Amino acid sequence: MSKFILVTGGARSGKSSLAETKAKELGEKIVYIATAIAFDDGMRDRIKKHRASRPDTWATIERYRGFNILEKEKDFLECDLVLLDCMTLMVSNILLEGNIDFDNCSMEEIDSLEENIFKEVKELLAVIIKHKKKLIIVTNEVGMGLVPSYKLGNIFRDIAGRINQYLAKQADEVYFTVSGIPLKIK
């Protein structure tokens, strides 16, 4: 991996805009990996607005797991920079796809789920490194808000927080955004 930038911050803090600006500065052929699933009108609207903000020349791959398949994607092979938006949506998608009863599940089930999520993250990084791509990942900072009052919220916050810490250690640069203002923290 020639360069890895992690962009974090709260909801609507300007993370995606900063990541897109950095991508335009660092990449010539850009692939945007969209992890969102259009499950309701609100998410469909968010996806539509994100698409409109990106240049038409950027290829989009909709994927939140199974990143080894990228090696078969022409757009990925030909790009020099990958922008993944967003890691916390990826985590929530994987959490919810297993139909686990989070109110009654065991810690072993949660640990197994977290291992699977880390496997996906490491698979993404391995493919990026193998193909010498620049990488920008957008993720939500999950540790500055209220403690969730329900078990799934706590599980999500804990797993996403540990994923964010792992990614920040791997990254060359980390930016924190607040009200559209970026602050370089690494």
N, C-alpha and C positions, 0 to 999 in steps of 0.2 A: 504494500500500500504506500503510495508516494506521499499522500497527505490525508489526514483524517481530522475533520472539524465536527465537534458536537455543539449544537445550539439548543439551549434549554431556557425555560422561563415558564411563567404562568399562562393560563388560557388567554388568548387574544393579546399577548404581550409583544407580538411582532417577530416571533421565532421564524415562521415560514418566510416572511419577507426578507429577513436577514439571510437566511439560508439560500434563498433564490439569488440575492445580490452576490453573495460569496460564490455561488456556482457560476454566475455569469463572469465573475472576475477570474476564476481559476480554470474553467472548463471551456472547451470548444465544442465537443460533442457530448451532450448531457442526457443521461437517462434518469427519469424521475420514477422512483418506486413509491407507489401510492398504497398505503396499508389500510385505508378506510374502506368500510363496507357500507353501502347505501341502504341502511335498514329502516329509515323513516324520511319524511319530508325535510326535516331540519338537516340531516346528514347529507341528503341529496343536494340541498342548497349549498352547504359548505363545500362539497366536492365540486360543484359547478363553479363556485367563486374561485376555488384554488386552481382549477383548470384554466379559467380566464386570466389568471395572474401570470401564468407561465407562457413563455414564448412557444409558438407553434413548432419550432424546430426541435424542441425537446421531445424525445420519445418517452412514453409512459408505459410502465409495467405495473399492473395491479397485482400485488402479491404481499402476503404477510408471513409466509412460511415457505419451506422448500426451496431455499435460495440456491441449492446446487443446480437447479434447473436453469439458472441464469446462464450457465456455460453453454446452453443450447440456443440462447436468444441472440439473434443477429445484432439487435440494438445494443445489448449489453457488451458484446464482444467488440463492437466498433466504437464505443464511447470511451472518453477519457475520465469522466467524472460521473459518480452516482450520487443522487440526492434522495435519501429515504425520509419520507414524511408520513407518519410519525411513529416513533418507537413505542410510545405509550398506547397508541391504538393497536399496534401489533400485539402488545402484551394483553390488552383486554380482549382482542379477538381470539387469541389462543386460550385464554382463561375461560371464555364462554362457549367455546366449541365443543367441550367435552360433556356438557349436561351434568355437571357435578352439583350436588346439593351442598352448597357452600356453608349453609347453616349447620349441617350435620356431618360434614366430611372429617376425615382424620388428618392429623398433621403429616402422616406419611403420604396421603394423596396430594396434599398441598406441596410437599417437598418434591414429589415426583413431577408435578405440574411445573414447578419452578425449574427443575432440571431440564425439562423439555423446552422451556422458553429459552434458557441459557444455551441449549444445544442449537436452537435456531439462530440466535445472535452470533454465536461462534462460527456457525456455518456461513452466515453472511460475511463476517470479517475474513474468513478463510478464502472465500471466492474472490473477494475484493483484493486481498493480498496476492493471491495466485495470479491474478490478471493485471496486477499493478495499476489499479484504478485509484483515482482520488475519491474520497468519500466525505459526504456531509450527512449527518443524521440530526433530525429534529426530534426533540423529546420534551415532554412536560415535566417541570419540576413539581414533584408530588409531596414534598416534605414541609411546605410552608403554610399549609392550610389547616383546617380543623381536623381533628382525629375523626375518621368516619364512625358513624354510630352503628354500622352493620358489618358483619364478618367479611363479606365479599369486598367491601371497600377497604378494609384493613389489609386483606390478603393482596389486593391489587396494589395498594400503596407500598407495601413492604417489598413485593417482587419488583415493581417498577423502580423503586428507589435503589434496590441492589443492582438492577440492570444499569441504571443511570451511573452509579458509582463505577461499575465495571467499565462502561464505555468511556467515562471521563478519564480513567487511568490509561486507557488505550489511545486516547485522542492526542493529537499534536497541539490542538487549540480547542478551548472551550469558551463559549460565549453565553452569557446570561442576559436575557432581554427583559426590560421593564418599561412599560408604556411606550414601546417602539424604540427604546434607546438601548443599544447593545453595550455590554460591559464585558471586556475580555478578562476572564478569570484564570486562564491557563494559556 
